[in-house]
Amino acid sequence: MLFYVLSWFGLVVLAILNGTIRVKGYAQFTSELTAHQLSTLILVVLMGIYIYILTGVFPLDSSQQALLIGGIWLVMTVMFEFIFGHYVMGNAWSVLFHDYNVFEGRVWLIVLVWALLAPYVMYQLRSY
């Protein structure tokens, strides 16, 4: 279990790299919303590859364990986003909550749902 808690930091590295590529790369050629949506899709794919590799290196024992790991990753991600984003990066709370507004086309919630469910999905894929 500790392996998977520590593996969450790999997800953070992927997210930072993905965000850097967005800002330094394709964001200058698209609208901010399109860049956000494309970046979200890319991150979900990268997370899937990373988690698939993790579950091959250190197989999950059960679907319950997979869901527990996903739940831990979800909580860690939200805590990191708000604690780091507000207290370290200095972002206003309104800025941080902006990515949760699906009515404005913001799709960050997909990343959070995927963080929760991906270990379970990979466990199921590897169980067949």
Beta strands, then each sheet from edge to edge (+ up, - down):
end
